[in-house]
C-alpha cells in the first residue's frame, strides 16, 4: 500500500493490452466498471508507446511479464493511471479482482493509490457447492463462481450426486436424472443439468480461471441412483427416493457386473464433458459392510477394457483407486491423489517443478 492521490476513472478512460491473450481480462474489468461505476471504458488492443485514438496515452495498461509466474501479478495505481503486469492472463485476472475491491463502496470511480505484488501461496484453492441435496440453477452457480473469483479461488468442487438427488444428465442412463433428479432434502424442488447446462457452467468457470471438479458419489451415498436403476440394487428392485439428511445407509452392489458397467459409462460420459484433470468419487462413510472387490478380481472383470479413469487423459500410466484422477505425467498413482487434494505446495514451486495436476486452465477461452 502507498499513499498519494487516487486514480479517477472517467467516461472513455482507455485500457490497453500488450498481448491479445489479455484482451478478455481487460474486457472483464471494463464490464465490471460499467456495472459498478456506470462508466464506459475504451479498450485499445496491443498497446504500444504510441498515443491512443483520442490523443492520450492509455491510462490503464495490462502487460505480460515473463519473470512472473502464471498467477503472480504486480499492480500499481497512482494519479496518472493503473499498471498491471502478470505472468499470464490468470495473474492479470486476479489483479482485476484486487482492483475491483479497492474503491470505496460509495464511489467506484476512485481507485486508491497502491503498489501490490501478489502470488498465491497454494496452487489448488477450492470451494465446494453441494447441488445434490439442494439443487441450484446454472445462474445460481454462476453467481457463486463470481464470489469464488473475488476470493481468488480457482477450483469449484461440484457435488453432483448423493442419496437425495442426481444432478447431471447421462445419455446412457436417462433415468438417473429423470428419476433421481426429481428429489431434494425436505422435499424441495429437484432438478438436474443437461449437457448444455453443464458445458455452460464449465465455460463460465474457465472464463474466471476456475476449474470444475465434478463428484459422483460411490459406492455409498447412492440412493438417488438406486432409486433410478434397478440393476444397481442387490435384489433387482429400485429403492425408495430419500429426502432426509442421514447418511451411511446406501451402497451400490459392488459384487455385480452391472454396477461396473454403469460406473464406466457414467464416468466416461462425464469425463468427456469435463476438460479439467480431476473427477472424484468420495463417498465412503457407510454403516453396512460391502462385498469387497480385490484388485485381481477387478482386473479379471475388466479384462482388456480401459477403466473410465484412464479415459480422462490419454497416456496416463496410473490412476487413484479412490477417484478418476489421472496421475500427472512422470508421477505415480500412489501419490497423484494425495498431491491433488492436499494444498501443501506453493504455487510457484509447483509450476517450476512440472506443475500440479490440479492447476486450472490458464486461458479464459479454455473450456
C-alpha positions as CSV (number, residue, x, y, z in Angstrom):
1,X,0.0,0.0,0.0
2,X,1.2,3.5,-0.7
3,X,-0.1,7.0,-0.2
4,X,-0.8,9.5,-2.9
5,X,-3.7,10.8,-5.0
6,X,-6.1,8.1,-6.3
7,X,-6.7,7.5,-10.0
8,X,-10.1,8.6,-11.1
9,X,-11.9,6.6,-13.8
10,X,-13.9,8.7,-16.3
11,X,-16.0,8.1,-19.4
12,X,-13.8,6.9,-22.1
13,X,-10.7,6.1,-20.0
14,X,-8.6,3.9,-22.2
15,X,-7.4,0.4,-21.4
16,X,-4.5,-1.1,-23.3
17,X,-3.1,-4.7,-23.5
18,X,0.3,-5.7,-24.9
19,X,-0.9,-9.2,-25.8
20,X,-4.1,-10.5,-27.3
21,X,-4.4,-13.1,-24.5
22,X,-5.1,-10.3,-22.1
23,X,-8.0,-8.8,-24.0
24,X,-10.7,-10.9,-22.3
25,X,-9.3,-9.8,-18.9
26,X,-9.3,-6.2,-19.8
27,X,-12.8,-6.6,-21.2
28,X,-13.9,-8.2,-17.9
29,X,-12.5,-5.2,-16.0
30,X,-14.3,-2.8,-18.3
31,X,-17.6,-4.7,-17.9
32,X,-17.2,-4.6,-14.1
33,X,-16.5,-0.8,-14.1
34,X,-19.6,-0.2,-16.4
35,X,-21.8,-2.1,-13.9
36,X,-20.4,-0.6,-10.7
37,X,-19.4,3.0,-11.7
38,X,-21.7,3.3,-14.8
39,X,-18.7,4.4,-16.9
40,X,-17.8,3.1,-20.4
41,X,-14.0,2.5,-20.7
42,X,-12.3,2.4,-24.1
43,X,-10.3,-0.8,-24.8
44,X,-7.2,-0.4,-27.0
45,X,-5.7,-3.8,-28.0
46,X,-2.0,-4.4,-28.5
47,X,-0.7,-1.3,-26.6
48,X,2.4,0.5,-27.8
49,X,4.0,3.7,-26.7
50,X,2.0,5.5,-29.4
51,X,-0.9,7.7,-28.3
52,X,-4.4,6.2,-28.5
53,X,-7.0,7.4,-30.9
54,X,-8.2,10.1,-28.6
55,X,-4.7,11.6,-28.4
56,X,-3.9,10.4,-24.9
57,X,-1.7,7.6,-23.8
58,X,-3.7,4.6,-22.3
59,X,-4.3,5.2,-18.6
60,X,-4.8,1.6,-17.8
61,X,-2.3,-1.0,-19.0
62,X,-2.2,-4.8,-18.8
63,X,1.1,-6.3,-19.8
64,X,2.7,-9.8,-19.6
65,X,6.0,-10.2,-17.7
66,X,7.9,-13.4,-18.3
67,X,9.7,-13.1,-15.0
68,X,6.5,-13.6,-13.1
69,X,4.7,-17.0,-12.5
70,X,1.4,-17.7,-14.2
71,X,-0.8,-16.5,-11.3
72,X,1.6,-13.8,-10.0
73,X,1.0,-10.1,-10.7
74,X,2.2,-6.6,-9.8
75,X,-0.4,-3.8,-9.6
76,X,0.5,-0.1,-9.3
77,X,-2.1,2.7,-9.1
78,X,-1.3,6.4,-8.9
79,X,-2.9,9.6,-10.0
80,X,-1.7,9.0,-13.6
81,X,-3.2,5.6,-14.1
82,X,-3.2,1.8,-13.5
83,X,-0.4,-0.6,-14.4
84,X,-0.9,-4.4,-14.2
85,X,1.9,-6.8,-15.0
86,X,1.3,-10.6,-14.8
87,X,3.0,-13.8,-15.8
88,X,-0.1,-15.0,-17.7
89,X,-3.8,-14.0,-18.1
90,X,-4.7,-15.8,-14.9
91,X,-2.5,-13.5,-12.9
92,X,-3.9,-10.4,-14.7
93,X,-7.4,-11.7,-13.8
94,X,-6.5,-12.0,-10.1
95,X,-5.2,-8.4,-10.3
96,X,-8.5,-7.3,-11.6
97,X,-10.2,-8.9,-8.6
98,X,-7.9,-6.8,-6.4
99,X,-8.7,-3.6,-8.4
100,X,-12.4,-4.1,-8.0
101,X,-12.1,-4.3,-4.3
102,X,-10.1,-1.1,-3.9
103,X,-12.7,1.7,-4.4
104,X,-14.9,2.8,-1.6
105,X,-18.5,1.4,-1.7
106,X,-19.9,4.9,-2.3
107,X,-17.5,5.9,-5.2
108,X,-16.5,3.1,-7.6
109,X,-14.7,5.6,-9.9
110,X,-11.9,6.5,-7.5
111,X,-9.1,3.8,-7.2
112,X,-6.8,4.4,-4.3
113,X,-3.0,4.6,-4.9
114,X,-1.4,1.2,-4.2
115,X,1.5,-0.9,-5.0
116,X,0.8,-4.6,-4.8
117,X,3.0,-7.6,-5.6
118,X,0.9,-10.8,-5.1
119,X,1.2,-14.5,-5.8
120,X,-0.9,-17.4,-4.5
121,X,0.6,-19.5,-1.7
122,X,-1.3,-22.6,-2.8
123,X,-1.8,-23.8,-6.4
124,X,-5.1,-25.5,-5.5
125,X,-7.6,-23.1,-3.9
126,X,-11.0,-24.7,-3.8
127,X,-14.6,-24.5,-2.6
128,X,-17.4,-27.0,-2.8
129,X,-21.0,-26.5,-3.8
130,X,-23.5,-29.2,-2.9
131,X,-26.1,-29.3,-5.6
132,X,-27.2,-32.9,-4.8
133,X,-29.0,-32.2,-1.6
134,X,-30.4,-28.9,-2.7
135,X,-30.5,-28.1,-6.4
136,X,-29.1,-24.8,-7.7
137,X,-29.7,-23.4,-11.2
138,X,-27.0,-22.6,-13.7
139,X,-27.4,-18.8,-12.9
140,X,-27.0,-19.5,-9.2
141,X,-23.8,-21.5,-9.9
142,X,-22.5,-18.6,-12.0
143,X,-23.1,-16.1,-9.2
144,X,-21.3,-18.5,-6.8
145,X,-18.4,-18.5,-9.3
146,X,-18.3,-14.7,-9.2
147,X,-17.8,-14.9,-5.4
148,X,-15.1,-17.5,-5.7
149,X,-13.3,-15.4,-8.3
150,X,-13.4,-12.4,-6.0
151,X,-11.7,-14.5,-3.3
152,X,-9.1,-15.7,-5.9
153,X,-10.2,-19.3,-5.5
154,X,-9.5,-21.4,-8.6
155,X,-11.3,-24.7,-8.2
156,X,-15.0,-25.5,-7.8
157,X,-15.8,-29.0,-6.4
158,X,-19.3,-29.6,-7.8
159,X,-21.1,-32.3,-5.7
160,X,-23.4,-33.7,-8.3
161,X,-24.9,-36.8,-6.8
162,X,-25.9,-38.1,-3.3
163,X,-28.7,-40.0,-1.7
164,X,-31.2,-37.2,-2.3
165,X,-30.5,-36.3,-5.9
166,X,-28.7,-37.0,-9.2
167,X,-27.9,-33.7,-10.9
168,X,-26.2,-34.5,-14.2
169,X,-27.9,-36.0,-17.3
170,X,-26.3,-39.2,-18.5
171,X,-27.4,-40.2,-22.0
172,X,-26.6,-43.9,-21.4
173,X,-29.0,-43.9,-18.4
174,X,-31.5,-41.1,-18.7
175,X,-33.4,-42.5,-15.7
176,X,-30.6,-41.3,-13.4
177,X,-31.5,-37.6,-14.0
178,X,-35.2,-38.0,-14.9
179,X,-36.0,-40.0,-11.7
180,X,-33.0,-39.4,-9.4
181,X,-33.1,-35.6,-10.2
182,X,-36.7,-35.2,-9.0
183,X,-36.0,-35.0,-5.3
184,X,-34.1,-32.9,-2.8
185,X,-33.8,-32.5,1.0
186,X,-37.1,-31.7,2.8
187,X,-38.9,-32.3,-0.5
188,X,-37.5,-29.1,-2.0
189,X,-37.8,-28.9,-5.8
190,X,-35.3,-31.1,-7.6
191,X,-33.6,-30.6,-10.9
192,X,-30.6,-31.6,-13.0
193,X,-28.2,-30.2,-15.5
194,X,-28.4,-31.1,-19.2
195,X,-25.2,-31.5,-21.0
196,X,-25.6,-27.9,-22.3
197,X,-26.2,-26.6,-18.8
198,X,-23.0,-28.3,-17.6
199,X,-21.0,-27.0,-20.5
200,X,-22.2,-23.5,-19.7
201,X,-21.0,-23.9,-16.0
202,X,-17.6,-25.2,-17.2
203,X,-17.3,-22.3,-19.7
204,X,-18.3,-19.7,-17.1
205,X,-15.8,-21.2,-14.6
206,X,-13.0,-21.2,-17.2
207,X,-13.7,-17.5,-18.0
208,X,-12.9,-16.9,-14.3
209,X,-9.9,-19.2,-14.3
210,X,-11.7,-21.7,-12.2
211,X,-11.6,-25.5,-12.8
212,X,-14.7,-27.6,-12.3
213,X,-14.1,-30.8,-10.3
214,X,-17.3,-32.9,-10.6
215,X,-18.1,-35.5,-7.9
216,X,-20.1,-38.7,-8.5
217,X,-20.6,-40.3,-5.1
218,X,-19.9,-44.1,-4.9
219,X,-20.1,-46.7,-3.6
220,X,-22.0,-45.0,-0.7
221,X,-24.4,-42.0,-0.8
222,X,-26.1,-43.5,-3.9
223,X,-29.8,-43.8,-3.0
224,X,-30.8,-41.5,-5.9
225,X,-29.0,-43.8,-8.3
226,X,-30.5,-46.9,-6.6
227,X,-34.0,-45.3,-6.9
228,X,-33.4,-44.9,-10.6
229,X,-31.7,-48.1,-11.8
230,X,-32.9,-51.5,-10.6
231,X,-29.7,-53.2,-11.8
232,X,-27.7,-51.3,-9.2
233,X,-29.6,-53.0,-6.3
234,X,-28.7,-56.5,-5.0
235,X,-32.4,-57.5,-5.1
236,X,-33.0,-56.0,-8.5
237,X,-35.7,-53.7,-7.2
238,X,-35.4,-49.9,-7.2
239,X,-35.0,-48.2,-3.9
240,X,-37.4,-45.6,-2.5
241,X,-36.5,-41.9,-3.0
242,X,-34.9,-40.2,0.0
243,X,-35.3,-36.6,1.1
244,X,-33.7,-36.8,4.6
245,X,-30.2,-35.9,5.8
246,X,-29.0,-39.2,7.3
247,X,-26.0,-40.9,5.7
248,X,-24.4,-44.3,5.7
249,X,-27.3,-46.5,4.6
250,X,-26.9,-46.8,0.8
251,X,-24.4,-48.6,-1.3
252,X,-24.0,-49.9,-4.9
253,X,-23.9,-53.6,-5.3
254,X,-20.1,-53.9,-5.6
255,X,-20.2,-57.6,-6.5
256,X,-22.4,-57.1,-9.6
257,X,-21.1,-56.9,-13.1
258,X,-23.9,-54.4,-13.9
259,X,-22.6,-52.0,-11.4
260,X,-19.2,-51.7,-13.0
261,X,-20.8,-51.3,-16.5
262,X,-22.9,-48.4,-15.2
263,X,-19.9,-46.8,-13.4
264,X,-17.8,-47.0,-16.6
265,X,-20.5,-45.4,-18.8
266,X,-21.2,-42.7,-16.3
267,X,-17.6,-41.6,-15.7
268,X,-16.7,-41.9,-19.3
269,X,-19.6,-39.6,-20.3
270,X,-18.8,-37.1,-17.5
271,X,-15.2,-37.1,-18.4
272,X,-16.0,-36.2,-22.0
273,X,-17.9,-33.1,-20.7
274,X,-15.2,-32.1,-18.2
275,X,-12.0,-30.5,-19.6
276,X,-10.3,-30.3,-16.1
277,X,-8.0,-33.1,-14.9
278,X,-10.0,-34.4,-12.0
279,X,-13.2,-36.3,-11.5
280,X,-13.8,-37.5,-8.0
281,X,-15.9,-40.2,-6.2
282,X,-15.5,-39.8,-2.5
283,X,-18.5,-41.3,-0.6
284,X,-17.0,-43.9,1.8
285,X,-18.9,-43.4,5.0
286,X,-21.4,-46.2,5.3
287,X,-22.6,-48.5,8.1
288,X,-23.0,-51.8,6.4
289,X,-20.2,-53.9,5.1
290,X,-19.6,-54.1,1.4
291,X,-18.8,-57.1,-0.7
292,X,-15.2,-56.2,-1.5
293,X,-13.7,-56.4,-4.9
294,X,-10.0,-57.3,-4.9
295,X,-7.6,-55.8,-7.4
296,X,-7.2,-59.2,-9.0
297,X,-10.9,-59.8,-9.5
298,X,-11.3,-56.2,-10.7
299,X,-8.6,-56.7,-13.4
300,X,-10.2,-60.1,-14.3
301,X,-13.6,-58.4,-14.6
302,X,-12.3,-55.5,-16.7
303,X,-10.2,-57.7,-19.0
304,X,-8.6,-55.5,-21.6
305,X,-11.1,-52.6,-21.3
306,X,-9.6,-49.3,-20.1
307,X,-11.1,-48.0,-16.9
308,X,-13.1,-44.8,-17.2
309,X,-10.4,-43.1,-15.2
310,X,-7.8,-43.7,-17.8
311,X,-10.0,-42.2,-20.5
312,X,-9.8,-38.8,-18.8
313,X,-6.3,-38.3,-20.0
314,X,-4.6,-40.1,-22.8
315,X,-1.2,-41.6,-22.0
316,X,-1.6,-41.6,-18.2
317,X,0.1,-44.6,-16.6
318,X,-1.9,-44.9,-13.4
319,X,-5.0,-43.7,-11.6
320,X,-6.1,-43.3,-8.0
321,X,-8.2,-46.1,-6.6
322,X,-10.5,-43.5,-4.9
323,X,-11.1,-41.2,-7.8
324,X,-10.9,-40.9,-11.5
325,X,-7.9,-38.5,-11.1
326,X,-5.2,-39.4,-13.7
327,X,-1.7,-39.2,-12.5
328,X,0.4,-36.3,-13.8
329,X,3.0,-37.2,-16.4
330,X,6.0,-38.6,-14.6
331,X,4.3,-39.3,-11.3
332,X,2.8,-42.4,-9.8
333,X,-0.8,-43.3,-9.0
334,X,0.1,-43.7,-5.3
335,X,1.0,-40.1,-4.9
336,X,-1.2,-38.3,-7.5
337,X,-4.4,-38.3,-5.4
338,X,-2.7,-37.0,-2.3
339,X,-0.9,-34.3,-4.2
340,X,-4.1,-33.2,-5.8
341,X,-6.1,-32.9,-2.6
342,X,-3.5,-31.6,-0.1
343,X,-2.7,-28.0,-0.7
344,X,0.8,-28.1,0.7
345,X,2.8,-27.0,-2.2
346,X,3.3,-23.4,-3.1
347,X,2.0,-22.3,-6.5
348,X,5.5,-21.1,-7.6
349,X,7.3,-24.3,-6.8
350,X,4.6,-26.4,-8.4
351,X,4.8,-24.5,-11.6
352,X,8.6,-24.9,-11.8
353,X,8.6,-28.5,-10.7
354,X,6.4,-29.6,-13.5
355,X,3.0,-28.2,-12.3
356,X,0.3,-29.6,-10.2
357,X,-2.3,-31.7,-11.9
358,X,-4.9,-29.6,-10.2
359,X,-3.9,-26.3,-12.0
360,X,-6.9,-24.7,-13.8
361,X,-6.8,-23.8,-17.4
362,X,-4.8,-20.6,-17.9
363,X,-6.9,-19.1,-20.7
364,X,-10.4,-17.7,-20.3
365,X,-11.3,-19.5,-23.5
366,X,-10.2,-22.9,-22.3
367,X,-13.4,-24.9,-21.9
